[in-house]
Amino acid sequence: MRLDHVQVSCPPGGEDVARAFYCDALGMIELEKPELLKPRGGCWFRLGDAEIHVGVEQDFHPAKKAHPALAVADLDGLAAQLAAKGYSVAWDNETIPGRRRFHTADGHGNRIEIV
């Protein structure tokens, strides 16, 4: 078994804000959604084996606890890149012994962990 994708949400019309975070800040590429799913809105992104789908919710509330965790090779570099683009970077290197990580939030406030 392997994880195929993780879905987070955005408000209606929030696709460009999602693109700014997942493409411009994280460096993911946008995937073409299947034709039957395009009318629902949202957008899909991938980098390596990590795939995140952003779905539209009419009554949107950002996920503050539930979150995807993305593993990257250059943790410090990505933290600096996100901070330079105005995204929050909250380090937590004490909670899980031996694991360096930080939390950030996409442009809609969804929690994202980077390890």
N, CA, C and O atoms as CSV, one atom per row, in Angstrom:
chain,resi,resn,atom,element,x,y,z
A,1,MET,N,N,0.846,-1.174,0.000
A,1,MET,CA,C,0.000,0.000,0.000
A,1,MET,C,C,0.889,1.234,0.000
A,1,MET,O,O,1.949,1.257,0.626
A,2,ARG,N,N,0.442,2.244,-0.705
A,2,ARG,CA,C,1.106,3.540,-0.671
A,2,ARG,C,C,0.032,4.622,-0.705
A,2,ARG,O,O,-1.084,4.397,-1.174
A,3,LEU,N,N,0.378,5.753,-0.220
A,3,LEU,CA,C,-0.540,6.883,-0.240
A,3,LEU,C,C,-0.570,7.459,-1.647
A,3,LEU,O,O,0.479,7.769,-2.210
A,4,ASP,N,N,-1.753,7.607,-2.218
A,4,ASP,CA,C,-1.885,8.142,-3.568
A,4,ASP,C,C,-1.893,9.666,-3.566
A,4,ASP,O,O,-1.152,10.285,-4.330
A,5,HIS,N,N,-2.714,10.275,-2.726
A,5,HIS,CA,C,-2.765,11.733,-2.624
A,5,HIS,C,C,-3.411,12.134,-1.310
A,5,HIS,O,O,-4.022,11.318,-0.620
A,6,VAL,N,N,-3.262,13.399,-0.984
A,6,VAL,CA,C,-3.917,14.006,0.166
A,6,VAL,C,C,-4.745,15.161,-0.375
A,6,VAL,O,O,-4.300,15.884,-1.266
A,7,GLN,N,N,-5.942,15.335,0.159
A,7,GLN,CA,C,-6.773,16.461,-0.266
A,7,GLN,C,C,-6.904,17.467,0.858
A,7,GLN,O,O,-7.144,17.113,2.013
A,8,VAL,N,N,-6.740,18.729,0.495
A,8,VAL,CA,C,-7.029,19.852,1.383
A,8,VAL,C,C,-8.107,20.675,0.690
A,8,VAL,O,O,-8.443,20.407,-0.463
A,9,SER,N,N,-8.642,21.654,1.365
A,9,SER,CA,C,-9.748,22.430,0.810
A,9,SER,C,C,-9.397,23.894,0.648
A,9,SER,O,O,-8.439,24.407,1.226
A,10,CYS,N,N,-10.218,24.545,-0.167
A,10,CYS,CA,C,-10.122,25.992,-0.334
A,10,CYS,C,C,-11.531,26.529,-0.544
A,10,CYS,O,O,-12.446,25.768,-0.859
A,11,PRO,N,N,-11.707,27.823,-0.374
A,11,PRO,CA,C,-13.030,28.399,-0.643
A,11,PRO,C,C,-13.259,28.516,-2.155
A,11,PRO,O,O,-12.307,28.433,-2.931
A,12,PRO,N,N,-14.499,28.706,-2.572
A,12,PRO,CA,C,-14.767,28.918,-3.999
A,12,PRO,C,C,-13.912,30.062,-4.542
A,12,PRO,O,O,-13.811,31.123,-3.926
A,13,GLY,N,N,-13.302,29.834,-5.701
A,13,GLY,CA,C,-12.451,30.852,-6.310
A,13,GLY,C,C,-11.048,30.930,-5.740
A,13,GLY,O,O,-10.296,31.846,-6.075
A,14,GLY,N,N,-10.682,29.986,-4.885
A,14,GLY,CA,C,-9.382,30.031,-4.216
A,14,GLY,C,C,-8.239,29.340,-4.932
A,14,GLY,O,O,-7.164,29.166,-4.357
A,15,GLU,N,N,-8.450,28.947,-6.170
A,15,GLU,CA,C,-7.426,28.192,-6.887
A,15,GLU,C,C,-6.125,28.973,-7.095
A,15,GLU,O,O,-5.044,28.397,-6.972
A,16,ASP,N,N,-6.204,30.251,-7.402
A,16,ASP,CA,C,-4.977,31.022,-7.633
A,16,ASP,C,C,-4.152,31.167,-6.358
A,16,ASP,O,O,-2.922,31.172,-6.415
A,17,VAL,N,N,-4.807,31.284,-5.227
A,17,VAL,CA,C,-4.086,31.339,-3.949
A,17,VAL,C,C,-3.409,29.992,-3.695
A,17,VAL,O,O,-2.278,29.949,-3.210
A,18,ALA,N,N,-4.094,28.894,-4.021
A,18,ALA,CA,C,-3.497,27.562,-3.881
A,18,ALA,C,C,-2.288,27.424,-4.801
A,18,ALA,O,O,-1.253,26.901,-4.388
A,19,ARG,N,N,-2.409,27.886,-6.036
A,19,ARG,CA,C,-1.290,27.815,-6.987
A,19,ARG,C,C,-0.074,28.595,-6.478
A,19,ARG,O,O,1.064,28.148,-6.622
A,20,ALA,N,N,-0.327,29.756,-5.885
A,20,ALA,CA,C,0.774,30.570,-5.361
A,20,ALA,C,C,1.566,29.808,-4.305
A,20,ALA,O,O,2.790,29.925,-4.242
A,21,PHE,N,N,0.869,29.023,-3.470
A,21,PHE,CA,C,1.569,28.277,-2.431
A,21,PHE,C,C,2.186,26.998,-2.981
A,21,PHE,O,O,3.394,26.789,-2.864
A,22,TYR,N,N,1.366,26.145,-3.579
A,22,TYR,CA,C,1.844,24.818,-3.965
A,22,TYR,C,C,2.806,24.856,-5.148
A,22,TYR,O,O,3.755,24.073,-5.185
A,23,CYS,N,N,2.586,25.747,-6.115
A,23,CYS,CA,C,3.499,25.859,-7.268
A,23,CYS,C,C,4.640,26.827,-6.984
A,23,CYS,O,O,5.811,26.450,-7.028
A,24,ASP,N,N,4.292,28.072,-6.694
A,24,ASP,CA,C,5.311,29.114,-6.582
A,24,ASP,C,C,6.179,28.980,-5.333
A,24,ASP,O,O,7.387,29.203,-5.399
A,25,ALA,N,N,5.582,28.618,-4.196
A,25,ALA,CA,C,6.356,28.545,-2.952
A,25,ALA,C,C,6.975,27.165,-2.731
A,25,ALA,O,O,8.132,27.070,-2.321
A,26,LEU,N,N,6.218,26.093,-2.998
A,26,LEU,CA,C,6.752,24.745,-2.772
A,26,LEU,C,C,7.433,24.147,-3.996
A,26,LEU,O,O,8.218,23.209,-3.865
A,27,GLY,N,N,7.145,24.674,-5.183
A,27,GLY,CA,C,7.774,24.153,-6.382
A,27,GLY,C,C,7.090,22.938,-6.987
A,27,GLY,O,O,7.680,22.241,-7.813
A,28,MET,N,N,5.850,22.677,-6.586
A,28,MET,CA,C,5.102,21.565,-7.171
A,28,MET,C,C,4.619,21.965,-8.558
A,28,MET,O,O,4.565,23.150,-8.887
A,29,ILE,N,N,4.267,20.969,-9.371
A,29,ILE,CA,C,3.709,21.259,-10.686
A,29,ILE,C,C,2.206,20.986,-10.649
A,29,ILE,O,O,1.744,20.072,-9.966
A,30,GLU,N,N,1.468,21.781,-11.383
A,30,GLU,CA,C,0.026,21.570,-11.430
A,30,GLU,C,C,-0.293,20.472,-12.428
A,30,GLU,O,O,0.257,20.438,-13.529
A,31,LEU,N,N,-1.182,19.579,-12.037
A,31,LEU,CA,C,-1.649,18.491,-12.890
A,31,LEU,C,C,-2.960,18.877,-13.553
A,31,LEU,O,O,-3.740,19.646,-12.990
A,32,GLU,N,N,-3.201,18.360,-14.716
A,32,GLU,CA,C,-4.476,18.553,-15.400
A,32,GLU,C,C,-5.519,17.665,-14.731
A,32,GLU,O,O,-5.322,16.455,-14.619
A,33,LYS,N,N,-6.618,18.249,-14.290
A,33,LYS,CA,C,-7.691,17.460,-13.688
A,33,LYS,C,C,-8.472,16.736,-14.786
A,33,LYS,O,O,-8.572,17.239,-15.906
A,34,PRO,N,N,-9.024,15.565,-14.478
A,34,PRO,CA,C,-9.878,14.888,-15.458
A,34,PRO,C,C,-11.065,15.774,-15.840
A,34,PRO,O,O,-11.575,16.528,-15.011
A,35,GLU,N,N,-11.496,15.681,-17.087
A,35,GLU,CA,C,-12.568,16.534,-17.608
A,35,GLU,C,C,-13.829,16.493,-16.740
A,35,GLU,O,O,-14.449,17.530,-16.506
A,36,LEU,N,N,-14.208,15.319,-16.268
A,36,LEU,CA,C,-15.431,15.206,-15.469
A,36,LEU,C,C,-15.320,15.900,-14.111
A,36,LEU,O,O,-16.337,16.223,-13.498
A,37,LEU,N,N,-14.093,16.133,-13.638
A,37,LEU,CA,C,-13.903,16.782,-12.334
A,37,LEU,C,C,-13.675,18.291,-12.436
A,37,LEU,O,O,-13.811,18.999,-11.439
A,38,LYS,N,N,-13.337,18.785,-13.609
A,38,LYS,CA,C,-13.052,20.219,-13.764
A,38,LYS,C,C,-14.197,21.127,-13.322
A,38,LYS,O,O,-13.935,22.165,-12.715
A,39,PRO,N,N,-15.469,20.777,-13.605
A,39,PRO,CA,C,-16.556,21.680,-13.180
A,39,PRO,C,C,-16.653,21.872,-11.659
A,39,PRO,O,O,-17.254,22.843,-11.199
A,40,ARG,N,N,-16.079,20.975,-10.895
A,40,ARG,CA,C,-16.112,21.086,-9.424
A,40,ARG,C,C,-15.152,22.144,-8.908
A,40,ARG,O,O,-15.242,22.546,-7.748
A,41,GLY,N,N,-14.227,22.603,-9.756
A,41,GLY,CA,C,-13.217,23.549,-9.313
A,41,GLY,C,C,-12.079,22.840,-8.615
A,41,GLY,O,O,-12.003,21.612,-8.618
A,42,GLY,N,N,-11.204,23.609,-8.023
A,42,GLY,CA,C,-10.052,23.038,-7.347
A,42,GLY,C,C,-8.903,22.810,-8.309
A,42,GLY,O,O,-9.008,23.101,-9.500
A,43,CYS,N,N,-7.805,22.287,-7.785
A,43,CYS,CA,C,-6.614,22.028,-8.589
A,43,CYS,C,C,-5.776,20.944,-7.914
A,43,CYS,O,O,-5.873,20.717,-6.708
A,44,TRP,N,N,-4.957,20.288,-8.720
A,44,TRP,CA,C,-4.115,19.192,-8.253
A,44,TRP,C,C,-2.645,19.518,-8.505
A,44,TRP,O,O,-2.300,20.157,-9.500
A,45,PHE,N,N,-1.778,19.066,-7.583
A,45,PHE,CA,C,-0.346,19.353,-7.669
A,45,PHE,C,C,0.471,18.101,-7.363
A,45,PHE,O,O,0.026,17.211,-6.638
A,46,ARG,N,N,1.694,18.051,-7.941
A,46,ARG,CA,C,2.583,16.911,-7.677
A,46,ARG,C,C,4.032,17.373,-7.703
A,46,ARG,O,O,4.412,18.267,-8.458
A,47,LEU,N,N,4.830,16.729,-6.845
A,47,LEU,CA,C,6.281,16.827,-6.896
A,47,LEU,C,C,6.810,15.486,-6.426
A,47,LEU,O,O,6.536,15.073,-5.299
A,48,GLY,N,N,7.558,14.804,-7.267
A,48,GLY,CA,C,8.010,13.454,-6.940
A,48,GLY,C,C,6.800,12.561,-6.761
A,48,GLY,O,O,5.923,12.519,-7.625
A,49,ASP,N,N,6.745,11.843,-5.643
A,49,ASP,CA,C,5.607,10.971,-5.345
A,49,ASP,C,C,4.518,11.672,-4.548
A,49,ASP,O,O,3.468,11.083,-4.292
A,50,ALA,N,N,4.749,12.917,-4.151
A,50,ALA,CA,C,3.774,13.646,-3.330
A,50,ALA,C,C,2.744,14.319,-4.235
A,50,ALA,O,O,3.094,15.076,-5.140
A,51,GLU,N,N,1.473,14.032,-3.974
A,51,GLU,CA,C,0.400,14.647,-4.741
A,51,GLU,C,C,-0.619,15.237,-3.767
A,51,GLU,O,O,-1.071,14.566,-2.839
A,52,ILE,N,N,-0.968,16.491,-3.993
A,52,ILE,CA,C,-1.959,17.175,-3.162
A,52,ILE,C,C,-3.070,17.677,-4.070
A,52,ILE,O,O,-2.823,18.346,-5.073
A,53,HIS,N,N,-4.299,17.341,-3.696
A,53,HIS,CA,C,-5.470,17.817,-4.421
A,53,HIS,C,C,-6.134,18.884,-3.567
A,53,HIS,O,O,-6.351,18.682,-2.373
A,54,VAL,N,N,-6.452,20.002,-4.166
A,54,VAL,CA,C,-7.140,21.085,-3.469
A,54,VAL,C,C,-8.570,21.108,-3.997
A,54,VAL,O,O,-8.811,21.391,-5.171
A,55,GLY,N,N,-9.509,20.805,-3.110
A,55,GLY,CA,C,-10.917,20.772,-3.478
A,55,GLY,C,C,-11.649,21.990,-2.945
A,55,GLY,O,O,-11.263,22.564,-1.927
A,56,VAL,N,N,-12.698,22.375,-3.634
A,56,VAL,CA,C,-13.486,23.549,-3.251
A,56,VAL,C,C,-14.578,23.134,-2.276
A,56,VAL,O,O,-15.308,22.172,-2.519
A,57,GLU,N,N,-14.686,23.865,-1.173
A,57,GLU,CA,C,-15.764,23.672,-0.197
A,57,GLU,C,C,-16.526,24.984,-0.079
A,57,GLU,O,O,-15.937,26.038,0.161
A,58,GLN,N,N,-17.840,24.909,-0.251
A,58,GLN,CA,C,-18.671,26.115,-0.149
A,58,GLN,C,C,-18.576,26.736,1.238
A,58,GLN,O,O,-18.469,27.956,1.363
A,59,ASP,N,N,-18.613,25.918,2.273
A,59,ASP,CA,C,-18.529,26.385,3.661
A,59,ASP,C,C,-17.123,26.098,4.176
A,59,ASP,O,O,-16.945,25.324,5.117
A,60,PHE,N,N,-16.136,26.720,3.563
A,60,PHE,CA,C,-14.732,26.427,3.833
A,60,PHE,C,C,-14.290,26.866,5.226
A,60,PHE,O,O,-14.609,27.964,5.683
A,61,HIS,N,N,-13.547,25.980,5.886
A,61,HIS,CA,C,-12.845,26.275,7.135
A,61,HIS,C,C,-11.472,25.629,7.019
A,61,HIS,O,O,-11.396,24.434,6.734
A,62,PRO,N,N,-10.389,26.360,7.225
A,62,PRO,CA,C,-9.059,25.762,7.071
A,62,PRO,C,C,-8.816,24.650,8.085
A,62,PRO,O,O,-9.299,24.706,9.216
A,63,ALA,N,N,-8.063,23.642,7.665
A,63,ALA,CA,C,-7.684,22.535,8.554
A,63,ALA,C,C,-6.539,23.021,9.443
A,63,ALA,O,O,-5.440,23.289,8.958
A,64,LYS,N,N,-6.799,23.131,10.727
A,64,LYS,CA,C,-5.792,23.622,11.667
A,64,LYS,C,C,-5.039,22.487,12.360
A,64,LYS,O,O,-3.937,22.698,12.865
A,65,LYS,N,N,-5.621,21.284,12.389
A,65,LYS,CA,C,-4.996,20.135,13.048
A,65,LYS,C,C,-4.601,19.079,12.008
A,65,LYS,O,O,-3.427,18.725,11.899
A,66,ALA,N,N,-5.575,18.579,11.247
A,66,ALA,CA,C,-5.286,17.597,10.203
A,66,ALA,C,C,-4.388,18.249,9.165
A,66,ALA,O,O,-4.571,19.419,8.829
A,67,HIS,N,N,-3.408,17.492,8.650
A,67,HIS,CA,C,-2.456,18.091,7.719
A,67,HIS,C,C,-1.663,17.037,6.962
A,67,HIS,O,O,-1.466,15.930,7.465
A,68,PRO,N,N,-1.206,17.369,5.754
A,68,PRO,CA,C,-0.214,16.527,5.093
A,68,PRO,C,C,1.164,16.880,5.640
A,68,PRO,O,O,1.396,18.008,6.076
A,69,ALA,N,N,2.068,15.918,5.616
A,69,ALA,CA,C,3.463,16.158,5.976
A,69,ALA,C,C,4.311,15.810,4.755
A,69,ALA,O,O,4.241,14.696,4.236
A,70,LEU,N,N,5.101,16.762,4.310
A,70,LEU,CA,C,5.926,16.585,3.123
A,70,LEU,C,C,7.394,16.483,3.525
A,70,LEU,O,O,7.892,17.321,4.277
A,71,ALA,N,N,8.082,15.469,3.033
A,71,ALA,CA,C,9.508,15.290,3.308
A,71,ALA,C,C,10.306,15.939,2.189
A,71,ALA,O,O,10.048,15.690,1.011
A,72,VAL,N,N,11.270,16.767,2.555
A,72,VAL,CA,C,12.105,17.458,1.571
A,72,VAL,C,C,13.580,17.250,1.904
A,72,VAL,O,O,13.935,16.956,3.046
A,73,ALA,N,N,14.425,17.405,0.902
A,73,ALA,CA,C,15.863,17.225,1.086
A,73,ALA,C,C,16.508,18.426,1.781
A,73,ALA,O,O,17.426,18.258,2.584
A,74,ASP,N,N,16.030,19.637,1.475
A,74,ASP,CA,C,16.635,20.855,2.019
A,74,ASP,C,C,15.622,21.590,2.897
A,74,ASP,O,O,14.983,22.550,2.468
A,75,LEU,N,N,15.496,21.120,4.119
A,75,LEU,CA,C,14.518,21.669,5.054
A,75,LEU,C,C,14.782,23.147,5.339
A,75,LEU,O,O,13.859,23.962,5.312
A,76,ASP,N,N,16.039,23.490,5.612
A,76,ASP,CA,C,16.374,24.878,5.924
A,76,ASP,C,C,16.142,25.792,4.720
A,76,ASP,O,O,15.649,26.910,4.864
A,77,GLY,N,N,16.499,25.307,3.544
A,77,GLY,CA,C,16.309,26.099,2.333
A,77,GLY,C,C,14.843,26.378,2.056
A,77,GLY,O,O,14.478,27.496,1.694
A,78,LEU,N,N,13.992,25.355,2.228
A,78,LEU,CA,C,12.564,25.551,1.998
A,78,LEU,C,C,11.972,26.475,3.052
A,78,LEU,O,O,11.117,27.304,2.738
A,79,ALA,N,N,12.414,26.343,4.293
A,79,ALA,CA,C,11.927,27.247,5.346
A,79,ALA,C,C,12.251,28.691,4.997
A,79,ALA,O,O,11.405,29.572,5.151
A,80,ALA,N,N,13.469,28.939,4.530
A,80,ALA,CA,C,13.869,30.291,4.155
A,80,ALA,C,C,13.060,30.789,2.951
A,80,ALA,O,O,12.653,31.950,2.904
A,81,GLN,N,N,12.837,29.913,1.996
A,81,GLN,CA,C,12.066,30.275,0.799
A,81,GLN,C,C,10.632,30.639,1.158
A,81,GLN,O,O,10.099,31.631,0.660
A,82,LEU,N,N,10.004,29.844,2.018
A,82,LEU,CA,C,8.629,30.125,2.429
A,82,LEU,C,C,8.551,31.438,3.213
A,82,LEU,O,O,7.665,32.258,2.974
A,83,ALA,N,N,9.480,31.630,4.147
A,83,ALA,CA,C,9.493,32.857,4.947
A,83,ALA,C,C,9.679,34.082,4.051
A,83,ALA,O,O,9.042,35.113,4.268
A,84,ALA,N,N,10.553,33.971,3.040
A,84,ALA,CA,C,10.788,35.091,2.135
A,84,ALA,C,C,9.538,35.436,1.325
A,84,ALA,O,O,9.369,36.577,0.894
A,85,LYS,N,N,8.676,34.464,1.121
A,85,LYS,CA,C,7.431,34.698,0.377
A,85,LYS,C,C,6.270,35.075,1.302
A,85,LYS,O,O,5.137,35.242,0.851
A,86,GLY,N,N,6.563,35.208,2.602
A,86,GLY,CA,C,5.554,35.668,3.548
A,86,GLY,C,C,4.747,34.585,4.232
A,86,GLY,O,O,3.774,34.890,4.922
A,87,TYR,N,N,5.129,33.315,4.059
A,87,TYR,CA,C,4.413,32.228,4.734
A,87,TYR,C,C,5.031,31.981,6.108
A,87,TYR,O,O,6.231,32.176,6.299
A,88,SER,N,N,4.214,31.555,7.054
A,88,SER,CA,C,4.692,31.290,8.408
A,88,SER,C,C,5.595,30.059,8.415
A,88,SER,O,O,5.400,29.125,7.638
A,89,VAL,N,N,6.574,30.075,9.297
A,89,VAL,CA,C,7.454,28.929,9.516
A,89,VAL,C,C,7.598,28.774,11.021
A,89,VAL,O,O,8.236,29.599,11.675
A,90,ALA,N,N,7.006,27.719,11.571
A,90,ALA,CA,C,7.063,27.468,13.018
A,90,ALA,C,C,7.814,26.162,13.251
A,90,ALA,O,O,7.275,25.075,13.043
A,91,TRP,N,N,9.057,26.287,13.683
A,91,TRP,CA,C,9.898,25.110,13.913
A,91,TRP,C,C,9.427,24.323,15.127
A,91,TRP,O,O,8.969,24.907,16.110
A,92,ASP,N,N,9.537,23.013,15.064
A,92,ASP,CA,C,9.238,22.120,16.192
A,92,ASP,C,C,10.208,20.944,16.095
A,92,ASP,O,O,9.886,19.907,15.515
A,93,ASN,N,N,11.392,21.117,16.668
A,93,ASN,CA,C,12.415,20.074,16.627
A,93,ASN,C,C,12.516,19.290,17.929
A,93,ASN,O,O,13.383,18.429,18.074
A,94,GLU,N,N,11.627,19.588,18.878
A,94,GLU,CA,C,11.706,18.936,20.181
A,94,GLU,C,C,10.648,17.857,20.386
A,94,GLU,O,O,10.901,16.889,21.103
A,95,THR,N,N,9.490,17.992,19.788
A,95,THR,CA,C,8.366,17.111,20.071
A,95,THR,C,C,8.636,15.661,19.687
A,95,THR,O,O,8.283,14.749,20.436
A,96,ILE,N,N,9.252,15.437,18.540
A,96,ILE,CA,C,9.569,14.084,18.072
A,96,ILE,C,C,11.090,13.968,18.043
A,96,ILE,O,O,11.734,14.535,17.160
A,97,PRO,N,N,11.673,13.241,18.995
A,97,PRO,CA,C,13.140,13.137,19.063
A,97,PRO,C,C,13.743,12.683,17.731
A,97,PRO,O,O,13.288,11.718,17.119
A,98,GLY,N,N,14.785,13.410,17.301
A,98,GLY,CA,C,15.490,13.051,16.084
A,98,GLY,C,C,14.840,13.520,14.794
A,98,GLY,O,O,15.347,13.223,13.712
A,99,ARG,N,N,13.733,14.242,14.877
A,99,ARG,CA,C,13.060,14.711,13.661
A,99,ARG,C,C,13.036,16.232,13.633
A,99,ARG,O,O,12.456,16.880,14.504
A,100,ARG,N,N,13.676,16.779,12.621
A,100,ARG,CA,C,13.596,18.223,12.380
A,100,ARG,C,C,12.376,18.473,11.521
A,100,ARG,O,O,12.142,17.770,10.538
A,101,ARG,N,N,11.597,19.477,11.896
A,101,ARG,CA,C,10.383,19.779,11.140
A,101,ARG,C,C,9.905,21.179,11.451
A,101,ARG,O,O,10.296,21.791,12.445
A,102,PHE,N,N,9.046,21.668,10.569
A,102,PHE,CA,C,8.346,22.914,10.843
A,102,PHE,C,C,6.946,22.824,10.273
A,102,PHE,O,O,6.657,21.997,9.408
A,103,HIS,N,N,6.089,23.688,10.773
A,103,HIS,CA,C,4.731,23.788,10.257
A,103,HIS,C,C,4.595,25.143,9.564
A,103,HIS,O,O,5.185,26.143,9.974
A,104,THR,N,N,3.806,25.136,8.513
A,104,THR,CA,C,3.472,26.340,7.793
A,104,THR,C,C,1.982,26.255,7.480
A,104,THR,O,O,1.303,25.337,7.942
A,105,ALA,N,N,1.483,27.175,6.721
A,105,ALA,CA,C,0.081,27.128,6.291
A,105,ALA,C,C,0.026,27.587,4.851
A,105,ALA,O,O,0.732,28.515,4.453
A,106,ASP,N,N,-0.824,26.926,4.067
A,106,ASP,CA,C,-1.004,27.383,2.690
A,106,ASP,C,C,-1.744,28.723,2.717
A,106,ASP,O,O,-2.094,29.208,3.793
A,107,GLY,N,N,-1.979,29.310,1.577
A,107,GLY,CA,C,-2.597,30.633,1.513
A,107,GLY,C,C,-4.002,30.705,2.069
A,107,GLY,O,O,-4.531,31.798,2.275
A,108,HIS,N,N,-4.620,29.549,2.318
A,108,HIS,CA,C,-5.970,29.509,2.884
A,108,HIS,C,C,-5.960,29.149,4.365
A,108,HIS,O,O,-7.021,29.045,4.981
A,109,GLY,N,N,-4.776,28.957,4.944
A,109,GLY,CA,C,-4.674,28.657,6.363
A,109,GLY,C,C,-4.646,27.183,6.704
A,109,GLY,O,O,-4.666,26.839,7.885
A,110,ASN,N,N,-4.599,26.287,5.712
A,110,ASN,CA,C,-4.494,24.859,5.990
A,110,ASN,C,C,-3.100,24.539,6.497
A,110,ASN,O,O,-2.109,24.985,5.918
A,111,ARG,N,N,-3.018,23.779,7.559
A,111,ARG,CA,C,-1.752,23.399,8.171
A,111,ARG,C,C,-0.992,22.431,7.258
A,111,ARG,O,O,-1.568,21.485,6.721
A,112,ILE,N,N,0.318,22.685,7.090
A,112,ILE,CA,C,1.198,21.828,6.310
A,112,ILE,C,C,2.449,21.588,7.134
A,112,ILE,O,O,3.063,22.539,7.620
A,113,GLU,N,N,2.835,20.333,7.297
A,113,GLU,CA,C,4.060,19.999,8.017
A,113,GLU,C,C,5.142,19.684,6.987
A,113,GLU,O,O,4.886,19.017,5.985
A,114,ILE,N,N,6.348,20.172,7.247
A,114,ILE,CA,C,7.498,19.907,6.385
A,114,ILE,C,C,8.571,19.231,7.230
A,114,ILE,O,O,8.996,19.765,8.255
A,115,VAL,N,N,9.003,18.055,6.793
A,115,VAL,CA,C,10.029,17.292,7.524
A,115,VAL,C,C,11.253,17.099,6.639
A,115,VAL,O,O,12.231,16.484,7.063
